[in-house]
Amino acid sequence: MRRIFNRYGDLAEAERNKRITRLAELKDGEGVPGLCRVARLEPSPQVARRAALAILKQKPPSGG
């Protein structure tokens, strides 16, 4: 997940949206903490909203 956030703040909005997609695609909910961080701290309301929606679309982690 660290690689996905590498230089995140320097990226254009379109590239930050791509990073959200990558976080959402991580298996077993591994990207959820990162998505939460983006949803809470992202300065762009559109990107923050996209991260929040990605969290809501997550399936529950497997095993348990």
Stockholm file with secondary structure:
# STOCKHOLM 1.0

chainA/1-64         MRRIFNRYGDLAEAERNKRITRLAELKDGEGVPGLCRVARLEPSPQVARRAALAILKQKPPSGG
#=GR chainA/1-64 SS CHHHHTTGGGSCHHHHHHHHHHHHHSGGGTTHHHHHHHHHHCSSHHHHHHHHHHHHTCCCCSCC
#=GC SS_cons        CHHHHTTGGGSCHHHHHHHHHHHHHSGGGTTHHHHHHHHHHCSSHHHHHHHHHHHHTCCCCSCC
//
